[in-house]
Amino acid sequence: MNHEIVLSKIIEMFNEILIFVAGATPQIITETIYALAHAKPPVYPDEIYIITTETGKKRIDETIIKKQILHLMSQELGMPPVSLTDDSFVIVRDMGGNPLNDIRSKEENEAMGDVITSFIREKTKDMNARLHCSLAGGRKTMSFYMGAALQLYGRHWDKLYHVLVSPEFESNPEFFYKPKKNRVIECKMPDGKIKKLNTKDAKIELAELPFIRLGSKISLHGKGFRELVAESQKEIDTATMQPQLMVNLAERILYIGNKPIEMLPVELMVYTAFLKQKTLHCKYPERQYCLDCSECFQTLVDFSSRHATEEMAKDYMKIYDGHSFKSEEFLNKWSNGIDTGVIRQNISKINRTLKEQLQDDTLLPYYSVAAIKKYGSSRYGVRVEKDKIKIE
């Protein structure tokens, strides 16, 4: 059985969930359902959710629900029964928990973004569900948030659509779908005249919109939309600019991405000390990203202390396959702490080794040992993100 057949079998098992953002034009709901029912293969909703305002819900109640449009469409077109209940509506609320009537202010827009993002995040947790998201309704910012939320959390099988309707039927309050039997409806033209339209001339098409799926590529922890966007951008920036740095002391080698970097034992020991200063002694562990923070940078005097030397000795022993005599030999030589001049010499050697073997000037600033003037003295450290460092 080939991959396409397997995928089609999996898709047949999905719970089909339709999600809309809607405002003053509830027709986009029925038009999208109609278009999906005529797709090849057809898609019939198991669940429908509409993210809207209090005013939007009232408009849908007055049209689709009270007029039983979905029921009539299902009967006429031979579709499985489709209905809307109170559970179908996701109403955007303000900070006080009051339902919003419209989306106009900055705060209201952000509330809408947070609601849409949170809802999509929850629905994508169900691996047996396939989302069909429509961004045709509501204000433009609502459509943007729907598309952006799907980029953050959408899986490979989730879909994003925009429904396209013939201009003369678009937003017509009397047109909800294309019936089997022709009907005549009236349309008020820009000049004020009334024009009679035949529904047989209407065209309803569904444009599937491609989108970048980030959910499986990055780890997101933020709650609000603005926070998630900043977090995603940082993940992308560090993923493209800062490959993983992995140190294997036993093999006396480190990798930057897939690039192996070979160092002499003493160089590797000193370099590991700078890396551990970043991973083990971060002053702001609650921060997910280092960015331009250099609070973990220390003076060479700090790195040459007796305690720091003893920590280096432990790694030195690992480099020599656990032979304790190497550690003891090292500590005997530097009983009062390693000389700062030796550390400075090895920094130069480390940076030269990285430059020669990495051969990428765009990465070098992140992985080389950098010096900055801070608090009246030079302090040293590495700029690579702490979560990119792994030491074995």
Secondary structure, 3 states (H helix, E strand, C coil): CCHHHHHHHHHHCCEEEEEEECCCCCHHHHHHHHHHHCCCCCCCCCEEEEEECHHHHHHHHHHHHCCCHHHHHHHHHCCCCCCCCHHHEEECECCCCCECCCCCCHHHHHHHHHHHHHHHHHHCCCCCEEEEEECCCCCHHHHHHHHHHHHHHCCCCCEEEEEEECCCCCCCCCCCCCCCCCCEEEEECCCCCEEEEEHHHCCEEEEECCCCCCCCCCCCCCCCHHHHHHHHHHHHHHHHHCCCEEEECCCCEEEECCEEEECCHHHHHHHHHHHHHHHHCCCCCCCCCCCCCCCCCECHHHHCCHHHHHHHHHHHHHHCCCCHHHHHHHHHHCCCCCCHHHHHHHHHHHHHHHHHHHCCCCCHHHHCCEEEEECCEEEEECCCCHHHEEEC
